[in-house]
């Protein structure tokens, strides 16, 4: 591995870990993470979406970002 690529690898791995941890934990313990949703997100239409559904979409997005950071693109 090139010496210039090592810091980039650790930065990408660290960011991916944060996104994956938050996303997976959002699915496993939604009551612990629901308080982190800003009020304006909860008030956005459509009103039929519950806080749990919004958190599930956000957690899925975080997992996707974490996986993309791990891929060597």
C-alpha positions in Angstrom: 0.0 0.0 0.0 1.3 3.4 -0.9 2.3 5.6 2.0 0.0 8.4 0.8 -3.0 6.1 0.8 -2.7 5.0 4.4 -4.1 8.1 6.0 -6.9 8.2 3.5 -7.7 4.6 4.3 -7.9 5.3 8.0 -10.0 8.5 7.5 -12.5 6.6 5.3 -12.6 3.7 7.7 -13.2 6.0 10.7 -16.0 7.8 9.0 -17.5 4.6 7.8 -17.5 3.2 11.3 -19.3 6.3 12.6 -22.0 6.1 9.9 -22.4 2.3 10.3 -22.6 2.5 14.1 -25.2 5.2 14.1 -27.3 3.6 11.3 -27.3 0.1 12.9 -28.0 1.5 16.4 -30.9 3.5 15.0 -32.5 0.3 13.8 -31.7 -1.7 16.9 -32.6 1.0 19.5 -34.9 3.6 17.8 -36.1 5.0 21.1 -32.5 6.0 22.0 -32.0 7.9 18.7 -35.5 9.5 18.1 -34.5 12.5 20.2 -31.8 13.4 17.7 -34.3 14.2 14.9 -34.7 18.0 14.6 -38.2 19.4 15.1 -38.5 20.7 11.6 -38.0 17.2 10.3 -40.8 15.9 12.4 -43.2 18.6 11.1 -42.4 18.0 7.4 -45.2 16.6 5.2 -46.5 14.1 4.6 -47.9 13.9 8.1 -48.6 10.2 7.7 -45.0 9.4 8.3 -44.2 8.6 12.0 -41.0 9.4 13.7 -40.1 5.8 13.6 -40.4 5.7 9.8 -38.4 8.8 9.4 -35.6 7.4 11.6 -35.7 4.1 9.7 -35.1 6.0 6.4 -32.4 8.1 7.9 -30.7 5.0 9.5 -30.8 3.2 6.1 -29.2 6.2 4.5 -26.4 6.3 7.1 -25.7 2.6 6.5 -25.6 3.2 2.7 -23.1 6.1 3.2 -21.0 3.9 5.5 -20.8 1.1 3.0 -20.0 3.4 0.1 -17.1 4.9 2.2 -15.7 1.3 2.6 -15.8 0.6 -1.1 -12.6 1.4 -3.0 -14.1 3.8 -5.5 
